[in-house]
């Protein structure tokens, strides 16, 4: 799965604005970016008595609503769903996933701080950078709010490039951590299998899915 970095901060600190600028900068470098927005107040995509609502009420596990220019996936979520579980819905097609919020989740985090929005957050785990409009007394690395290139460099060198070549394994929808040896063996076997098939050219990504009946 692509690396996930959460952008957190107090209300009106500028999280969404920073994410918008980071998306633009990272896309200009050729990277594919996906985002996840935390909406604790709920969403109204699936309004009662609309067709999608009726599908879900009838028992559909997921509904995709397609128009000429958009595709929306509506999927019931269990209470306490994690950021990793949400990110799995994206598949493996992105270089990095930026989330807006999720300050209590386990993903690495960048805090956005403005003097006018109150003191910095406290007790945040895996906080590795702060984008701020004032100097702060902290050992956490600090960036000016408008230093988008500096923050993008940090994401590129610390998260995107180290996972430029990656292999993800899920067993029963649970991610499995692989050390170098099984990762190399699995990669070599799958690549050899795919390249031996007629009509297969240069491989930049390979997707393999197995469903086993009991």
N, C-alpha and C positions, 0 to 999 in steps of 0.2 A: 504494500500500500504506500501511496505517496506520503512524505513527511507532513505532519500537521503542526502548525504554529497558531496559537490563539492570541488574538489582539484583545486586550482587556483594559478596563479603566472605569472611572466614575462616569455617571450619566453626563452627557454633553461634553465629554472630554475630547471628542473628535475621533473616536474609533473608526467609524464608517469612512470618514474623510481620509484617514491614513490608509485604510484598506484599499480605497479607490486608487490612491496614488501608487501604492505598492503593486497593485494589479497592473496598472499602466506601465510601470518601470520594468517589472519582470516580463511582461509580454513583449516589450520592446527588445528584450534580450533573447527572445525566442522560446520562452518557457510557457507551458500551459498551466494556468492557475484555476483552481476551483475554490469556492467559498461556502461556508456554512454559517448561517445566522441563527443565534439563539433567540427564541421568541417565547419567554416564560409566560406571557399573557395569552398565549394561544393563537391560532390562525383561523381564517374564515374561507380558505380555498374550497373547502368541502361543505357547502351550505346545505341544510336540510332540504330534502325533496328534489334537489338537483340530481341529474342522472348519475354522476359519480357517487354521490351520497347513497343513492338507491343500490348501486352496485355493491358498495361496502356493506350496507345493511343486509344484503342478500347473502353475504358470506365471502365475497371476493377478498383475497389476501392483499391485493394491490390494484390500483387503478391508474392508468396513464391517460391523461387528457391531452390530446394533440390538436394544434391549430396550424395555420400556415407557417408561423414563425416561432412557435414555442411548444415545449413539451413539459408537462408537469406530472410528476409521479406522486400519487397520494397513497401512503402506506400507514396503516395503524401502527403506533409505536407503544411499546410497553413502558410503564412508569420507570424512570431511572435509566433510560437508554443512554449509553455512553457516546462520547464524541467518536471513538474508534468505530463503534457499530454504525453510526450515521455515515461516517466516511467510507465504509465498505460499499455503500450504495453507489459510489462514484466509479468503482472498479479501479483499474490501474492506468487510466489514460491521462493522468495529470502529473506534473512535476512537483507541485506543492499544493497543499490545501490550507487556506487561511480561514480561521473561524473567528466570528465576532461574538465575544463573550466566552462562556464556559470557563470562568475563572477558577472553579473548583475541580475541573477535570485534570487529568494527568499530563496533558500535552505541554510542551515548552511554551513559554508566554512572553509577549512583549506588552508592557503597560504603556498606555497613553496617558500622560499627566499634563493638566493645565492648572496653573496656580489658582485660577478663578473657580475651578470645579471642586476644590477641597484638597485635603492631604492625600498623598499616595496611598494605595491600597496596602493593607498589612496582612501578614500570614499567607502570602501567595507562594505556592510551591512551583519550582521550575521556572522562576522568573529570570530571564537571562539578559533582558535589555529594557530600558525605559526611554520612550520618546517624550521629551519634556520641554516646556518653555521657560524653565528656571533651573539653576543648578540645585542638585539635591545631595544631601549627606547620605550616601549609600555606596556600597561596593559594587552594585550592579552597574553594568556598562550603560552610559547615557548617550543619547543622540538628540540633537535639536529636532524639533517637530518637522522642520522643512528639509531635514537631511534624508531624503528619500533614497538617494543613491547609496548612502552609507548603510541604511537599514537593508536595502536590497542586496548589497554586497554581503552583509552578514547572513542573510537567508540563503544566498547562493552558495557561499563557501561552507556554511555550517550545516545546511540541510539538503539543498538540491543536488550539488555536485557529488557529495558522498553517496547518494543513492541514485546516481546516474545509471548504473547497472544494478538492477535489483531483481530478486526472485521472491515472490510471496507465496506462502503455502497456508491454506485454510483447511482444517479438518473439522467437519461438522460445524462449519461457520465460525470456528475459533481460529484466530491467527496462531501459527506455530513458528517459533523462533528457530532459525537455522544457523548453525555455525558454518564456517567456511567450507569444510569438507563435504557435508551433505549438500550444501548449496551448489558447489562446483560440480559434484557428481550428477545431481538432478539436472542442472543446466546443460551439461554436456550430453546426457542421454536424450533429453527432449530436443535439443538442437540437432543431434544426429538423426533422430527419428524424423523430424520435420523436413530436414534438407534432403533426406532420401526419397521423399514423396515426389511424384511427378508433378511438374508445374509450379513448384515452390521456388521462388527467387530469393532475393536478399531478405533476411529476417531482421526486423528491428524490434518486434514484440511477438510473443507467442502466448496464446491463451489455451489452457487445458482445463477441462471440467470433467469430473467423474461423479456420477450418482450411482450408488450401490444399493440395490434392494435387499431387505433383510431376508 
